[in-house]
Amino acid sequence: MKTMILYQSKHHGNTKKLVDAICASDPEVQVIDVATVDKDHEEIDLSEYPLIGIASGIYYGKFDQTLLRIMQKSVFDGYMVFGLMTYGGKNKWYTRDLEGIARAQRATYIGTYGACGYDTFGPFKLVGGVMKGHPTAEEVQGAADWYERLIEEYGEPIQNEYVKRRKREAWEAAHPDPSMMAKLKNTARHIAGIHRKQG
């Protein structure tokens, strides 16, 4: 399935290992390192992809903020989204921002694969880091296996939703919503017409 993964992998490249494993397992997967995205043009056209991945290390308990900002500008109604993450310590709340943006944008959040990652971020640097040796080869392969199961189990519904979204987008492009100025003019004409009738 044609998939785009947006990722940010700082410091030790832990998250990139997961992304690379998925790319190696499926030639239809494409990636964008958001570190290379121009800060003045952060909206990325993802309309041609049935599935969008958001991949990040966890920094101070959160997904990378640049990545989340780009997601907010690029993921819209009807998009199907999954997450990938690496972390120094497990926490069930890591994906709250990712899920929240998906809900706010009316996108569907499918789930997340997470693995431990060598972490020397912030205070962990003082103790030489945590989770040395992670992600392991097994954890990296686990990302590819998780993605493969995702496509096997949900590929058809994802593709069906994509077709619906593209049809809706085509209809909206052919039937643009009137501009605010046009709406104001129509309202003014309507009010003027009422006054003329009453006069």
N, C-alpha and C positions, 0 to 999 in steps of 0.2 A: 504494500500500500504506500502511496506517495505521502511521505511524512516529512515535516520540517521540525528540527529540534533547535531551539534557541538555547545557548548555554553560556555560562560564565564559570570559569574554572581557574581560580587564583591559586597562588602559592605552590602547591605540589601536583597540580593537574589530576587530582583524584576524580573529579566529576567527568573530565574529558575521557578518562579510561572507560567509564561506563558508556559514554556517548560513542566512542570509537568502536566498542564491542558491538553495539547495536548497528552501527553503520556497516561493520564488517559482515554482519549476519543478513543484511537486507540492502541490496543496491538501490532501492527506491527511497531510502532515507537520506535526506540532505540536512546540512547543519549550517548555522551561523553563530560564530563566536561574537557575542554582543560587545566584547571589548574593542572590536573593529568597527562598530557602528558609529557614524557621525552623530555627535550629541545634538546637533541642530536638525537632524532628520531621523528621529528615532522610530517613526512609524514604518513598519515593514509590511509589505503586501503579502499576506498569507492566504489569500482567497482561493488559490489553486490547490491547497493542501487539505485533504480530508481530516488529517490528524496533526496536531501540534504538540510538540514536547517542550517543556520548560525545565531546564536542568541547571543545577547550581550546587555549590558547596553551601554549607550553613555557616553564616557569619554572625556572631552574637545572637544566635538563636533564630535567625531569619534567612530567607533566600536573599540573594544579592539584590540590592535596591535598584540598580540600573536595569537589571533583567526584568524585575517586576514592573518598572515604569514602561519599558518597551512592550511588555505583555499587555499592559493597560491600554496602550496606544494602538496595538496591532491585532488583538483578539476581540471578536465581536459576536453578536447574536448568532447562535447556531454552530459556532466552532466547537470542536471536540478536542479536549486538552488532557494531557497526562504530565506527571512530574517525575523527575529524576533528582536524587540528592545524595550527597555524601556528608558525613557529620562526625564530629569527635565524640559526641555523647547522644544517646537516644532520647528523643522527646516527641511525644505524639502531637505536639502543637506546631511543629516546624512548617507544616503546609497550610496553616491558617490564612496567611496572606494570599497564597496562590489560589486557594479555594475561594476566598473572598472576592478576589478580582474576577475570577471566572463567573461567580454568581452575579456580581455587579454588571458584567458585560453580557449577561445572559448566555454564556458559553456553558458547555457541559464538561464538568470535571470528572474524569474517569477513575483516576487513582495514581498512586506514586510508588516507585521502586526506590528504596533507600539502602545504602551500604555505609559501613564505617569507613572513615578516611583519615589518613595521617594528618593531624591537626596541630599546627604551631601558631594558630591565630590568637592574637590578644594575650591573655594571661598564660595560655598553654606554653608559650615560648619560654617562659621562665623556668619551666620544668622539663624542657627538652621535647615538648610535644606529647600528644597522646595518640593512641591507636597506630603505633608504628607498624609498618608492614601491611597496612590496609589502604585501599581495598585489596583483598587477596585475589588471586586468579579465579578462585571459585566465586567470589562476590562479583567480580567483573563479568564472568560468564553468566552469573545470575541475572544481570541486567538484560543481556541478550535473550535469555530464556524467558524472562518475564515479558519482554516486548513481543516475542513470538507467540506466547500464550494469549496476550492481549489481542493480537491480530486474529488468531484462530477463533477466539471466543466472541469477539465483538466486531470483527472486520466487516461483516455484512451490514449490521445496523449502522456502523460508522459511515460506510459508503452510501447507504440509503439516505442518511441525514445530510451528507455532503451534496448529493444530487438535489435534494429539496432546497438546501441553502442556496445553491447556485441558481436554481430556477427563480427563487425569491429575489436574489440579487439582480438577476437579469430583468425581472418585472419592475423592480424599483428603479433601475437605471432607465427603463423605457417610459416610466411614469413618475418623473421626479416630483417631489413635494414642492408646492409653490413656495417661493421665497417669502421671508417675513414681510418684505415690502409689499409684495403682491397680496398677501393676506390682509395687511393693513388697508390697502386700497379697496379691496373687496368689502371689508367691514365698513369703511367710510361711505362707500356707495350704498350699502345696505341701510346704514343709519340715515343718510340723506334721502333715500327713497321713502323711508318710514315718515320722516318729517314732511316730505312733499304730500304724502297721502293724508296725513293728519291736518295739514294746512288747507 
